């Protein structure tokens, strides 16, 4: 039954709205007069970022390259240290063998010459060859300790840093704003270190060959010295 206190109307437009869902949102106006939407269009996909230009991917790639270059730098430095240790060990061994032969050679040569000139000549030849091979070992090891190789200027090289003014070096480091830029400097230095390491190991290979020959002639000298010292009927 209608309420008597409510005004009655025959116009449907003037009737109270029935309960139900609210009307869809409409565009609002701002003081400038430009409409803004209160609801985003969820059906329209977001514009994709250009391929290869995502800041996250670029940063990650630069970090990976920087990490790889720095690990390669450490690897090369370790092998250079190992080459120096190996060259030092070879040089020490050759010095001991050569020094031992040189210290006993005069007495051995005199005894061998007294027995027979041919034996004395053979002993002298063995001693000379051993000392020549020892000299070859020394030269190769010295080359391993101070190789002459090409180099590339880098902010990671102490020699290049020492050749710069402080302001120049500081400005160069300040310009390394990305991991990729840092990796480039490491790569330049790694290129130089790779030549240094290769030159060292080439010299060590040659020194090892001389050591092998030196061991052979040293063994012959030892057998000859023992034979001369023994009271054998010559």
C-alpha positions as CSV (number, residue, x, y, z in Angstrom):
1,X,0.0,0.0,0.0
2,X,1.5,3.4,-1.0
3,X,2.6,5.8,1.7
4,X,0.3,8.7,1.9
5,X,3.2,11.0,2.9
6,X,5.1,10.4,-0.3
7,X,4.2,12.5,-3.4
8,X,2.5,10.5,-6.1
9,X,3.5,10.9,-9.8
10,X,2.5,9.3,-13.0
11,X,5.9,10.1,-14.7
12,X,8.2,7.1,-14.7
13,X,11.3,9.3,-15.0
14,X,10.4,11.0,-11.7
15,X,10.0,7.7,-9.9
16,X,12.7,6.6,-7.3
17,X,15.4,4.4,-8.8
18,X,15.1,0.7,-8.2
19,X,17.8,-1.1,-6.3
20,X,20.5,-2.6,-8.6
21,X,24.1,-2.2,-9.9
22,X,25.4,1.3,-10.2
23,X,25.9,2.8,-13.6
24,X,29.3,2.4,-15.3
25,X,32.0,4.9,-14.4
26,X,32.2,7.9,-16.6
27,X,35.0,10.3,-17.4
28,X,35.7,13.0,-14.8
29,X,36.7,16.4,-15.5
30,X,39.7,18.3,-14.1
31,X,40.0,22.1,-14.0
32,X,41.8,22.2,-17.3
33,X,38.8,20.6,-18.9
34,X,40.6,17.5,-20.0
35,X,38.7,14.3,-19.1
36,X,40.4,11.6,-17.1
37,X,39.3,8.0,-16.8
38,X,38.8,6.5,-13.3
39,X,39.1,2.9,-14.7
40,X,42.0,1.5,-16.7
41,X,41.3,-0.4,-19.8
42,X,42.3,-3.9,-18.8
43,X,41.7,-5.3,-22.3
44,X,44.5,-3.3,-23.9
45,X,47.9,-4.9,-23.4
46,X,50.8,-2.8,-22.2
47,X,53.3,-1.7,-24.9
48,X,56.3,-4.0,-24.8
49,X,59.8,-2.6,-24.1
50,X,62.2,-2.6,-27.1
51,X,64.1,-5.8,-27.4
52,X,67.5,-5.6,-25.9
53,X,66.9,-2.3,-24.3
54,X,65.6,-3.3,-20.9
55,X,67.6,-1.6,-18.2
56,X,67.6,-4.7,-16.1
57,X,68.9,-7.0,-18.8
58,X,71.6,-4.5,-19.8
59,X,72.8,-4.2,-16.2
60,X,72.8,-7.9,-15.8
61,X,74.8,-8.4,-19.0
62,X,77.3,-5.8,-18.0
63,X,77.7,-7.5,-14.6
64,X,78.3,-10.9,-16.2
65,X,80.9,-9.6,-18.5
66,X,82.6,-7.7,-15.7
67,X,82.6,-10.9,-13.5
68,X,84.0,-13.0,-16.4
69,X,86.8,-10.5,-17.2
70,X,87.8,-10.2,-13.5
71,X,87.9,-14.0,-13.1
72,X,90.0,-14.3,-16.2
73,X,92.3,-11.6,-14.8
74,X,92.8,-13.6,-11.6
75,X,93.3,-16.8,-13.6
76,X,96.1,-15.2,-15.8
77,X,97.8,-13.7,-12.7
78,X,97.8,-17.1,-11.0
79,X,99.5,-18.7,-14.0
80,X,102.0,-16.0,-14.3
81,X,103.0,-16.5,-10.6
82,X,103.1,-20.3,-11.3
83,X,105.4,-19.7,-14.3
84,X,107.8,-17.6,-12.1
85,X,107.9,-20.3,-9.4
86,X,108.6,-23.0,-12.0
87,X,111.3,-20.9,-13.7
88,X,112.9,-20.3,-10.3
89,X,112.9,-24.1,-9.5
90,X,114.4,-25.0,-12.9
91,X,117.1,-22.3,-12.6
92,X,117.9,-23.5,-9.0
93,X,118.2,-27.1,-10.2
94,X,120.4,-26.2,-13.2
95,X,122.6,-24.1,-10.9
96,X,123.1,-27.0,-8.4
97,X,124.0,-29.5,-11.2
98,X,126.2,-27.1,-13.1
99,X,127.9,-25.8,-10.0
100,X,128.6,-29.3,-8.8
101,X,130.1,-30.3,-12.1
102,X,132.1,-27.1,-12.4
103,X,133.6,-27.5,-8.9
104,X,134.7,-31.1,-9.5
105,X,135.7,-30.8,-13.2
106,X,139.3,-29.7,-12.7
107,X,140.2,-32.7,-10.6
108,X,138.2,-35.1,-12.9
109,X,139.8,-33.7,-16.0
110,X,143.3,-34.0,-14.6
111,X,142.8,-37.6,-13.6
112,X,141.2,-38.6,-16.9
113,X,144.0,-36.9,-18.9
114,X,146.6,-38.7,-16.8
115,X,144.9,-42.0,-17.7
116,X,144.6,-41.4,-21.4
117,X,144.4,-38.3,-23.6
118,X,141.2,-39.7,-25.2
119,X,139.5,-40.1,-21.9
120,X,140.5,-36.6,-20.9
121,X,139.1,-35.2,-24.1
122,X,135.9,-37.1,-23.6
123,X,135.5,-35.8,-20.1
124,X,136.2,-32.2,-21.2
125,X,133.6,-32.5,-23.9
126,X,131.0,-33.8,-21.5
127,X,131.8,-31.0,-19.0
128,X,131.6,-28.3,-21.7
129,X,128.3,-29.6,-23.0
130,X,126.9,-29.7,-19.5
131,X,127.9,-26.1,-18.8
132,X,126.6,-24.9,-22.2
133,X,123.2,-26.5,-21.4
134,X,123.3,-24.9,-18.0
135,X,123.9,-21.6,-19.7
136,X,120.9,-22.2,-22.0
137,X,118.7,-22.9,-18.9
138,X,119.8,-19.7,-17.3
139,X,119.1,-17.6,-20.4
140,X,115.6,-19.1,-20.9
141,X,114.7,-18.7,-17.2
142,X,115.8,-15.0,-17.4
143,X,113.5,-14.6,-20.4
144,X,110.7,-16.1,-18.4
145,X,111.3,-13.7,-15.6
146,X,111.3,-10.6,-17.8
147,X,109.4,-11.3,-21.1
148,X,109.1,-8.7,-23.8
149,X,105.5,-8.7,-25.1
150,X,103.0,-6.4,-26.7
151,X,100.7,-4.6,-24.4
152,X,97.4,-2.6,-24.5
153,X,96.9,0.4,-22.3
154,X,94.4,-0.2,-19.5
155,X,93.2,1.4,-16.3
156,X,93.8,-2.0,-14.6
157,X,97.6,-2.0,-15.4
158,X,100.0,-0.6,-12.8
159,X,102.4,0.5,-15.5
160,X,99.7,2.4,-17.3
161,X,98.4,3.9,-14.1
162,X,101.9,5.0,-13.1
163,X,102.2,6.8,-16.5
164,X,99.1,8.9,-15.9
165,X,98.6,12.1,-13.9
166,X,96.4,11.7,-10.9
167,X,93.6,13.7,-12.4
168,X,93.7,11.7,-15.6
169,X,93.5,8.4,-13.8
170,X,90.7,9.6,-11.5
171,X,88.7,10.8,-14.5
172,X,89.2,7.6,-16.3
173,X,87.9,5.6,-13.4
174,X,85.0,7.9,-12.8
175,X,84.0,7.3,-16.4
176,X,83.5,3.6,-15.7
177,X,79.8,3.9,-15.0
178,X,78.7,0.4,-16.1
179,X,79.9,-3.1,-15.6
180,X,80.5,-3.4,-19.4
181,X,82.9,-0.4,-19.4
182,X,84.8,-2.0,-16.5
183,X,84.9,-5.3,-18.4
184,X,86.5,-3.6,-21.4
185,X,89.4,-2.3,-19.2
186,X,89.9,-5.7,-17.7
187,X,89.9,-7.3,-21.2
188,X,92.6,-4.9,-22.4
189,X,94.8,-5.8,-19.4
190,X,93.9,-9.5,-19.8
191,X,95.1,-9.4,-23.4
192,X,98.5,-8.1,-22.2
193,X,98.7,-10.7,-19.4
194,X,97.9,-13.5,-21.8
195,X,101.0,-12.5,-23.9
196,X,103.1,-12.3,-20.8
197,X,102.0,-15.8,-19.6
198,X,102.5,-17.3,-23.1
199,X,106.0,-15.9,-23.4
200,X,106.9,-17.2,-19.9
201,X,105.7,-20.7,-20.6
202,X,107.4,-20.7,-24.0
203,X,110.7,-19.8,-22.3
204,X,110.1,-22.5,-19.6
205,X,109.5,-25.1,-22.3
206,X,112.9,-24.2,-23.8
207,X,114.5,-24.3,-20.4
208,X,113.1,-27.7,-19.7
209,X,114.5,-29.0,-22.9
210,X,118.0,-27.7,-21.9
211,X,117.5,-29.3,-18.5
212,X,116.8,-32.7,-20.0
213,X,120.0,-32.4,-22.1
214,X,121.9,-31.2,-19.1
215,X,120.7,-34.2,-17.0
216,X,121.9,-36.5,-19.7
217,X,125.4,-35.1,-20.0
218,X,125.6,-34.7,-16.2
219,X,124.8,-38.4,-15.8
220,X,127.6,-39.2,-18.3
221,X,130.0,-37.0,-16.4
222,X,129.0,-38.7,-13.1
223,X,129.7,-42.2,-14.6
224,X,133.0,-41.0,-16.0
225,X,134.0,-39.5,-12.7
226,X,133.1,-42.6,-10.8
227,X,135.0,-44.8,-13.3
228,X,138.1,-42.7,-13.0
229,X,138.0,-42.7,-9.3
230,X,137.7,-46.5,-9.0
231,X,140.9,-48.5,-9.0
232,X,140.3,-50.2,-12.3
233,X,143.0,-51.6,-14.5
234,X,143.2,-49.2,-17.4
